[in-house]
Amino acid sequence: MPDRIDENQGLAPNSMLAELKAARSQVRELQLPQIVHGRRAIVLLEGAAGSAKKHTLRHLCAAFDPCHFAVHPISFDRRQASEGHWLARFWRALPEAGSTAIFFRSWYRRVLDDRILGRIDDAALTRAFDEINEFEAQQRDYGTLIVKLYFDVPPDVQEHRLRERAAHPWLSVMRGEPPIRVGDPAYRQAFDDMKIHTNTRWSPWRTIDATDEDEAALAALTAIGEAWAKAMPAEPPRLIERPGQAA
């Protein structure tokens, strides 16, 4: 992982760099029993634009074995949204045994962005909450670990980061939807309803304070490490000896 963490802020303090490096090393070690025992895992990085999700993703990708995870950036796709069940594209992206699927944004766009932008009505919203909970319960029932991280950024910090992005010669021309502001009352209502309806005992939300990007990345890596340590077997599997093999 390169030392330069944020092109706009320069180098993180040495103490923070050391903590981030240690957190990445811990996650790297905890991934090994997942791979060996063939366990599946899903990590959601959810939150508004400018909430340090990408910064955290860089650290997480630097920690994981690249052969055993896939990143799925989720944006609105009008064609996919009109063909078949709206969760179908997520079914196709579920992880294989021993692997992790990282969703950069997720199926929660359905109850956040789509709701705020008027793409679904109240009946579809209620149905979406039920379908999300059932979908996540199914993953849990089949032994898949789900870690849902919501990056909570203050409105003023989000505005500062969005202005920096708009001033960047390359980032400013990347295609994408206009960002939804966290200070918008409609967003706060959608967020509160999401937490109320989908913060389940089998798939709880973990809120990450994204005021500082490095601290957010550290908190996210720590939360992921704790979840992995709790869910993954602590001992290697017992190998079956082949006939004639010495004990």
N, C-alpha and C positions, 0 to 999 in steps of 0.2 A: 504493500500500500504506500503510495507516495506521500511524503511529508506535507506537501501543499494540499490543504483540505478545501479551501474556498478561495477562488480566484479573486474575489472582491475584498476579502478580509485578510488575505495573506496567510501567515502561519499561525496555527493554533499554539497556545502556550505549551511549553515542554511538558508540564504536569498533565495537561489534558491529553496530549499526544500519547504519553505513557499509559494513561488510563484507557484510552481508546485501543491502543495496541494490546493491552492485557485483556480487554473485553473481547476483541476479535480472536485472540488466541484461545480464550475459554470456549467461545462458540465453535471454533474449529475443532477443538478436542471433543466437545459434546456431540458433534455431528458424526463422529466415528461409530459409536454404538448404534446410532440410527441407521447408518449404511449397512453395518454388519448384520443387524437384526432385521433389516428390511422393513423398517417402519416408515410410514408416510407422514408428511407434515405440510401444513399450509400456513403462510405468513401473509397477513393483509397489512399493507401500508395505506391507511385511509386518512383523508384530510383535505383541506382546501389547497389551492395553488399557493405556493410560497410558505409552506408549513414544514420545510426541512425533510420531506419524504425522500427526495432524490439524494440529498446529502447522506441520509441514513442508509439508503440503498447501496451507495458506493462502499460504505464500510461493511455492510452485510455481505455483499458480493466478494469483497476482499477476504472475508473470514471463511466462507463456505468453499468446500471442494467444488470446483466448477463443473465436474462431471456428474454431480448429484443435485443440481437445482436448476430451475428455469424461472425466468422473470417474464411476467405477463403484464405489460402496460395496457390499462383498460381505458378506452375512450368511447364516446358515443358513436355507434355505427348504425346509421339509418337503415341500411340494408339488412343487417343482422337483427335489428330491433323489430323488423316487420316479417321475419321468416322464422316460424317455429316458436318454441318456448323461449322466453328471454334468458333463462338460465342455461340454455343449451351450450353456449360457447364456453361457459365455465365447467360444465361437465367434461367437455373435451380437453380441458386443461388440467384436470386433476393429476396429482403426482403418481409416479410409479413407485413400487416398493423400494425403499431405501433413498427416496428422493424428496425434495421439497419444492413446492410451487409457491413462488413469491408473486403476489398480486399488487402491482403499483396502481392504486385505486382498485375497485372491486365491484362485486354485485351490489354494493351499497350505493353506487351511483344511482340506482333505480329509485331509492327512497330519499336521496339528497338532490342531486342535480336535476333528475327528471321531474321530481316533484316541484322544485323551485321554478323550473322553466316551463311548467305546465304540460309536460309530455304524458303524464298519467293523471287519472282522476282519483277521487277518494276511494272508490271501490277497488281500483287496481292497486292503490297504495296499501290498503288493508290486506289484500290478497298477497302482495309482495312481502309484507312482514311475515305472514304465515309460511310462505314458500321458502323464505330465507332461513327461518328457524328450522323447518323440516329438512332442508338441504344440509345445514350444518350439523343437525342431529344425526343424519345418515352418515356423514363423514366420521363423526365421533363413534358411532356404533360399529363402524368397520375399522376402528383403531387409528384413525388419522388425527394427529395433533393439530389443532387450530389455534393460532396466536393472532388476535385482532388488535392492532395498534392504531389508535386515533391520535393524530398530531394536532394539538390545539394551539393555534397561533393567535396572538392579540391582533386586533385590526390595524394598529399603527405599524406593527412589525411587518405584517403582510403587505401593507401599502408600500413600505420602504423597499421590500424585496421585489415587489412587482415593478416598481419604478426602476430599480437596477436592471431587472430583466428587460424592460422596455428600452433601456439605453444601450443594451448590448447589441453590437452589429449583427450577430448571428442569432442569438436567442429571440431577438425582436421580430425576426421574419419567419420563425418556425410556426407552422400552421397549428391551430388549436382553437378551441372554443374560448370566448371571452371568460376570464376568471370570475368566479362567484366570490363576492366579498363576505368575509366572516362577520362583518358588522351589519350585514343586511338582516333585519328582523326575520325574514322568511327563512334564511339559512339557520339562524339560531333555533327557530321553531322546528325545522326539519331535523336538525341535529338532536335536539332534546327528545323528540318523538322516536328517533332511531335508537337512542340509548335506552329509552323506556321499554321499547318493544323487542329489542334484540340483545340485550345484555343478559344472556341466559347462564345458568349454572354450568352448562356443558360448553359454552362458548362465550366467556365474558370479554368485555372490552377492557383494554388497558390504555389509559390516557397518557400521552407523552406531552410534556410542556415543551413547545417548539420555539420559545422566545429566543433561545440561543441554539444555533445549529449543532455545535459540538456536544453540548449537554443533552440535546435531544437524541443524537446518535448514540451517545453513551447509555442513556436511559433505555432506549429501544434494544440495544444489544444486551443489556443487563436483563431486561424482561424476557427476551428470547432465550438467553442462557438459563434463566431460572425455569422457564417452561420446559426446555429440553432436559435439564437435570432431573426434573420431577417425572417426566413422561418416559424417558428412554431407559432401557435396562442398564444396570450398573455393572454387570458382569458379561464377559464374552460368552458366546454360546458354546456348549460342550460339543466337541467334534466327535463324530462316530468313527471309531477305529476301523480300518479296512482289514479284511482277513489276512493274517500273517504279519500285520504291522506290529512292531515292537511296542510294548506299553511304555 
